[in-house]
Amino acid sequence: MLVVGTGLVGTSVGLALTRAGVEVRLRDAKPEVLAEAVRLGAGRPSEPGERPAALAVVAVPPEAVATVVGEVMRAGEAAYATDVASVKVLPTTQVRERVPDPGRYVGSHPMAGREISGPSAALADLFDGRPWVICADEGTHQQAVTRTLAVARLAGATPMTMTAAEHDAAVALVSHTPHVVAALMAARLSGAPRHEVRLAGPGVTDVTRIAGGDPELWTEILTANAAAVRAVLGGLRADLDRVMAALEAPVERQPVLRDVLRDGVDGRSRLPGKHGTAHTEFATVVVAIDDRPGQLARLFADAGAAGVNVEDVRIEHSPGQPLGLVELDVRPGADRELAASLRERGWTIRG
């Protein structure tokens, strides 16, 4: 395989494929970025004149995909190509217009990422269990699809098929607009008085977590998927208008507020759960923990000794105190067993 672009996603693809025993060649316009990906074990530098790779995985911004795919095809660097950009209509349209024999290309997108960027943030297991969308059309060669499917499976992902337009509408809803909302909420904190920000807990942390993404990268993504994001934001704006109107007379318009909040509960229940299964509401065991080395490891060991599987973990730090609260999510019914076992081992259970 040839990976062009060794940022977070490209390097993670290289690490995942290398882990699976695939020979991976790497190329990047920035020598220092390429060197870091090589150092991490994502593959070796691509050399001029090598035999064509089975597939090129192009990991560059959406507006650069068609240019890079064209370069790869004309230079004979790979027999087929895919890309991993987070929008699909723009690159697919441009490849069809600019690249000879465009059927040797198929757009794809692994639904995985992190709030930090660059090859040093890459993970070999970044795609494990995550959807990898493949957007073929009537002009796509079957081998392009077959080889991209193979890459997705070798990387540990779950392949899915959509049209490019379906994909862009979906990511506008579940990825791009949430990023805008998180950024807008986080921006409210930038000018807030310090004593107000100090009250922040895990709720605002959860809401704003993804706002830490690279602004340059996200500007490119939002620009490339502008129409689909505008459609989702339009509906969101209408809902905000309803809430604002209700808050002008909150007593008289409580049903409106309840409806909005209930819709939120219903929408959240539709999100897939662990490993893509149906959403499950877990029970939570809250444990007080000292902020010193070894405490988390001891807590997890004691939870394991209780024979209860921990489904998720969150940590809340107490402002100004060497104490934190660790929230352990478990299956309903297992919380009582876990809490009793941890108390026996000396842990303080809250709630």
C-alpha positions as CSV (number, residue, x, y, z in Angstrom):
1,M,0.0,0.0,0.0
2,L,1.0,3.6,-0.6
3,V,-0.1,6.2,2.0
4,V,0.1,9.8,0.8
5,G,-0.2,12.3,3.7
6,T,1.2,11.2,7.1
7,G,-0.9,13.3,9.5
8,L,-3.1,11.7,12.2
9,V,-5.2,9.6,9.9
10,G,-2.6,8.7,7.3
11,T,-0.1,7.6,9.9
12,S,-2.8,5.7,11.7
13,V,-3.6,3.9,8.5
14,G,0.0,3.0,8.0
15,L,0.3,1.7,11.6
16,A,-2.8,-0.4,11.3
17,L,-1.8,-1.9,8.0
18,T,1.8,-2.5,9.2
19,R,0.3,-4.3,12.2
20,A,-1.6,-6.5,9.8
21,G,1.5,-7.4,7.9
22,V,1.1,-5.2,4.9
23,E,4.1,-3.5,3.2
24,V,3.4,0.2,3.5
25,R,5.1,3.0,1.6
26,L,4.7,6.6,2.9
27,R,4.9,10.0,1.1
28,D,4.3,13.5,2.5
29,A,5.1,16.9,1.2
30,K,6.8,17.8,4.6
31,P,10.0,15.8,5.2
32,E,9.8,16.2,9.0
33,V,6.3,14.9,9.1
34,L,7.2,11.9,7.0
35,A,10.3,11.2,9.1
36,E,8.1,11.2,12.3
37,A,5.6,8.7,10.7
38,V,8.5,6.4,9.6
39,R,10.0,6.7,13.1
40,L,6.7,5.5,14.6
41,G,6.7,2.4,12.4
42,A,3.9,3.4,10.0
43,G,5.9,2.3,7.0
44,R,9.0,3.3,4.9
45,P,9.5,6.2,2.6
46,S,8.3,5.7,-1.0
47,E,11.1,5.7,-3.6
48,P,10.8,6.9,-7.2
49,G,10.5,4.1,-9.8
50,E,9.0,1.4,-7.5
51,R,6.4,-1.0,-8.8
52,P,2.9,0.3,-8.5
53,A,1.3,-0.3,-5.1
54,A,-2.0,-2.2,-5.0
55,L,-3.8,0.8,-3.6
56,A,-3.0,4.4,-2.7
57,V,-4.6,5.8,0.4
58,V,-4.7,9.6,0.0
59,A,-4.9,11.3,3.4
60,V,-4.9,15.0,2.5
61,P,-7.5,17.9,2.8
62,P,-10.6,17.5,0.7
63,E,-9.7,20.2,-1.8
64,A,-6.3,18.5,-2.5
65,V,-7.6,15.0,-3.0
66,A,-8.2,15.2,-6.8
67,T,-4.7,16.8,-7.4
68,V,-2.9,14.1,-5.4
69,V,-5.0,11.2,-6.9
70,G,-4.1,12.5,-10.4
71,E,-0.4,12.7,-9.5
72,V,-0.5,9.1,-8.2
73,M,-2.2,7.8,-11.2
74,R,-0.1,9.6,-13.8
75,A,3.1,8.6,-12.1
76,G,2.0,5.0,-11.9
77,E,2.6,4.9,-8.1
78,A,-0.5,2.8,-7.5
79,A,-3.0,0.7,-9.5
80,Y,-6.0,2.1,-7.7
81,A,-6.7,4.9,-5.2
82,T,-9.0,5.9,-2.4
83,D,-9.0,8.9,0.0
84,V,-9.9,9.3,3.6
85,A,-11.2,12.9,3.6
86,S,-14.2,13.6,5.8
87,V,-16.3,14.9,2.9
88,K,-17.0,13.0,-0.3
89,V,-19.0,15.0,-2.8
90,L,-16.3,17.5,-3.5
91,P,-13.3,15.2,-4.0
92,T,-15.4,12.6,-5.9
93,T,-16.7,15.3,-8.3
94,Q,-13.2,16.8,-8.9
95,V,-11.6,13.4,-9.5
96,R,-14.3,12.6,-12.1
97,E,-13.6,15.9,-13.8
98,R,-9.8,16.0,-13.7
99,V,-8.3,12.5,-13.5
100,P,-7.9,10.2,-16.4
101,D,-9.7,6.8,-15.9
102,P,-11.4,8.1,-12.7
103,G,-13.0,4.7,-12.1
104,R,-9.8,3.5,-10.6
105,Y,-10.6,5.8,-7.6
106,V,-13.2,5.3,-4.9
107,G,-13.9,7.8,-2.1
108,S,-13.9,6.5,1.4
109,H,-14.0,7.8,5.0
110,P,-13.1,6.1,8.2
111,M,-15.3,7.5,11.0
112,A,-12.5,7.9,13.5
113,G,-10.2,10.7,14.7
114,R,-8.9,12.5,17.7
115,E,-8.9,16.1,19.0
116,I,-5.1,16.3,18.5
117,S,-3.5,16.1,15.1
118,G,-0.2,15.1,13.5
119,P,1.6,11.8,13.2
120,S,2.6,11.8,16.9
121,A,-1.2,11.5,17.7
122,A,-1.6,8.4,15.4
123,L,-2.8,5.0,16.8
124,A,-2.7,1.6,15.3
125,D,-6.1,0.8,16.8
126,L,-7.7,4.1,15.8
127,F,-10.1,2.4,13.4
128,D,-10.9,-0.7,15.5
129,G,-14.7,-1.3,15.4
130,R,-15.4,2.1,13.7
131,P,-17.4,2.5,10.5
132,W,-15.4,3.0,7.3
133,V,-17.7,4.4,4.6
134,I,-17.0,3.6,0.9
135,C,-18.8,5.7,-1.7
136,A,-18.7,3.9,-5.1
137,D,-20.9,4.9,-8.0
138,E,-21.7,3.4,-11.4
139,G,-18.3,4.3,-12.9
140,T,-16.2,2.8,-10.1
141,H,-14.0,-0.2,-10.9
142,Q,-14.8,-3.2,-8.8
143,Q,-11.1,-3.7,-7.9
144,A,-11.0,-0.2,-6.4
145,V,-13.9,-1.1,-4.1
146,T,-12.5,-4.6,-3.3
147,R,-9.0,-3.2,-2.4
148,T,-10.5,-0.4,-0.3
149,L,-12.7,-2.9,1.5
150,A,-9.6,-5.0,2.3
151,V,-7.8,-1.9,3.7
152,A,-10.8,-1.1,6.0
153,R,-11.0,-4.7,7.3
154,L,-7.3,-5.0,7.8
155,A,-7.4,-1.7,9.8
156,G,-10.0,-3.3,12.1
157,A,-12.9,-1.1,10.8
158,T,-16.4,-2.1,9.8
159,P,-17.0,-1.2,6.1
160,M,-20.3,0.5,5.0
161,T,-21.5,1.7,1.7
162,M,-23.2,5.1,0.9
163,T,-23.5,7.5,-1.9
164,A,-21.2,10.5,-1.6
165,A,-24.3,12.8,-1.0
166,E,-25.7,10.4,1.7
167,H,-22.3,10.4,3.4
168,D,-21.9,14.2,3.4
169,A,-25.5,14.7,4.8
170,A,-24.8,12.1,7.5
171,V,-21.4,13.5,8.7
172,A,-23.0,17.0,8.7
173,L,-25.4,15.7,11.3
174,V,-23.2,13.5,13.4
175,S,-19.8,15.2,13.1
176,H,-19.5,18.5,11.4
177,T,-22.4,20.4,13.1
178,P,-21.6,19.0,16.5
179,H,-18.1,20.4,16.1
180,V,-19.5,23.9,15.3
181,V,-21.8,23.7,18.3
182,A,-19.0,22.6,20.6
183,A,-16.8,25.4,19.3
184,L,-19.5,28.0,19.9
185,M,-20.1,26.9,23.4
186,A,-16.4,26.8,24.2
187,A,-16.0,30.3,22.8
188,R,-18.5,31.5,25.5
189,L,-15.9,30.5,28.0
190,S,-13.0,32.5,26.5
191,G,-14.3,35.8,27.8
192,A,-16.1,34.6,30.9
193,P,-15.0,35.7,34.4
194,R,-12.5,33.3,35.9
195,H,-14.7,32.6,39.0
196,E,-17.5,31.4,36.7
197,V,-15.2,29.1,34.6
198,R,-13.9,27.6,37.9
199,L,-17.3,26.1,38.5
200,A,-17.1,24.0,35.3
201,G,-17.7,20.3,35.7
202,P,-17.8,17.2,33.5
203,G,-21.0,18.5,31.7
204,V,-19.4,21.4,30.0
205,T,-16.2,19.4,29.5
206,D,-18.2,16.7,27.6
207,V,-20.0,19.4,25.5
208,T,-16.8,21.2,24.5
209,R,-14.4,18.3,24.2
210,I,-14.3,18.2,20.4
211,A,-13.8,22.0,20.2
212,G,-10.1,21.4,20.7
213,G,-9.7,20.3,17.1
214,D,-7.3,22.0,14.6
215,P,-9.1,25.2,13.4
216,E,-7.3,25.1,10.0
217,L,-8.4,21.6,9.3
218,W,-12.0,22.2,10.5
219,T,-12.2,25.3,8.4
220,E,-11.4,23.2,5.3
221,I,-13.9,20.5,6.3
222,L,-16.8,22.9,6.9
223,T,-16.0,24.8,3.7
224,A,-16.0,21.6,1.7
225,N,-19.4,20.4,3.3
226,A,-21.0,23.8,3.6
227,A,-24.4,23.1,2.1
228,A,-25.0,20.0,4.2
229,V,-23.9,21.7,7.4
230,R,-26.0,24.8,6.7
231,A,-29.1,22.5,6.4
232,V,-28.5,21.0,9.9
233,L,-27.7,24.4,11.4
234,G,-30.9,25.8,10.0
235,G,-32.9,23.2,11.9
236,L,-30.9,23.9,15.0
237,R,-31.4,27.6,14.7
238,A,-35.2,27.0,14.5
239,D,-35.0,25.0,17.7
240,L,-32.9,27.7,19.5
241,D,-35.5,30.3,18.5
242,R,-38.2,28.1,20.1
243,V,-36.2,27.8,23.3
244,M,-35.5,31.5,23.4
245,A,-39.1,32.4,22.9
246,A,-40.1,30.0,25.6
247,L,-37.6,31.4,28.0
248,E,-39.2,34.9,27.6
249,A,-42.2,33.4,29.4
250,P,-40.9,30.2,30.9
251,V,-44.0,29.5,33.1
252,E,-46.5,29.8,30.3
253,R,-44.3,27.9,27.8
254,Q,-43.0,25.0,30.0
255,P,-44.5,22.5,27.6
256,V,-42.2,23.8,24.8
257,L,-39.2,23.4,27.0
258,R,-40.2,19.9,28.0
259,D,-40.7,18.9,24.4
260,V,-37.2,20.2,23.4
261,L,-35.6,18.4,26.3
262,R,-37.5,15.2,25.7
263,D,-36.5,15.3,22.0
264,G,-32.9,15.5,23.2
265,V,-33.4,12.4,25.4
266,D,-35.0,10.5,22.5
267,G,-32.3,11.5,20.1
268,R,-29.5,10.5,22.4
269,S,-31.1,7.1,22.9
270,R,-30.7,6.5,19.1
271,L,-26.9,6.7,19.3
272,P,-25.1,3.4,18.9
273,G,-23.7,1.8,22.0
274,K,-20.5,-0.1,22.7
275,H,-19.2,-2.0,19.6
276,G,-22.1,-0.5,17.5
277,T,-24.8,-2.3,19.5
278,A,-28.1,-0.7,20.5
279,H,-27.8,2.2,23.0
280,T,-27.8,1.1,26.6
281,E,-28.3,3.3,29.7
282,F,-25.7,2.2,32.2
283,A,-25.7,2.4,36.0
284,T,-22.9,4.5,37.5
285,V,-20.7,3.8,40.6
286,V,-18.9,7.0,41.8
287,V,-15.7,6.5,43.6
288,A,-13.6,9.1,45.5
289,I,-10.0,8.8,44.7
290,D,-6.8,10.6,45.9
291,D,-4.7,12.4,43.3
292,R,-1.5,10.4,43.7
293,P,0.3,7.8,41.6
294,G,-1.0,4.3,41.4
295,Q,-4.6,5.0,42.6
296,L,-6.3,4.6,39.3
297,A,-4.4,1.3,38.6
298,R,-5.4,0.0,42.1
299,L,-9.1,1.0,41.5
300,F,-9.2,-0.7,38.1
301,A,-7.6,-3.8,39.6
302,D,-10.1,-3.9,42.4
303,A,-13.0,-3.4,40.0
304,G,-11.6,-6.3,37.9
305,A,-11.4,-8.5,41.0
306,A,-15.1,-7.9,41.6
307,G,-15.8,-9.6,38.3
308,V,-17.8,-6.7,37.0
309,N,-17.1,-5.4,33.5
310,V,-16.6,-1.6,33.4
311,E,-18.3,-0.2,30.2
312,D,-17.0,3.4,30.5
313,V,-15.0,5.7,32.8
314,R,-15.1,9.4,33.5
315,I,-12.9,11.4,35.9
316,E,-13.9,14.6,37.6
317,H,-11.3,16.6,39.5
318,S,-12.3,18.7,42.5
319,P,-11.1,22.3,42.1
320,G,-8.2,23.2,44.4
321,Q,-8.3,19.8,46.2
322,P,-6.1,16.6,45.8
323,L,-9.2,14.6,45.2
324,G,-11.2,13.4,42.3
325,L,-14.3,11.4,41.5
326,V,-14.1,8.4,39.1
327,E,-17.4,7.4,37.6
328,L,-17.5,3.8,36.5
329,D,-20.4,2.8,34.2
330,V,-21.6,-0.8,34.5
331,R,-24.6,-2.8,33.4
332,P,-27.7,-2.1,35.4
333,G,-27.8,-4.4,38.4
334,A,-24.0,-4.8,38.5
335,D,-23.6,-1.4,40.2
336,R,-24.6,-2.7,43.7
337,E,-22.3,-5.6,43.5
338,L,-19.4,-3.4,42.4
339,A,-20.1,-0.8,45.0
340,A,-20.2,-3.4,47.8
341,S,-16.9,-5.0,46.6
342,L,-15.1,-1.7,46.4
343,R,-16.3,-0.6,49.9
344,E,-14.8,-3.9,51.2
345,R,-11.5,-2.9,49.7
346,G,-11.5,0.4,51.4
347,W,-12.8,2.7,48.7
348,T,-15.3,5.6,49.4
349,I,-18.4,5.3,47.3
350,R,-20.4,8.5,46.7
351,G,-24.1,8.6,46.2
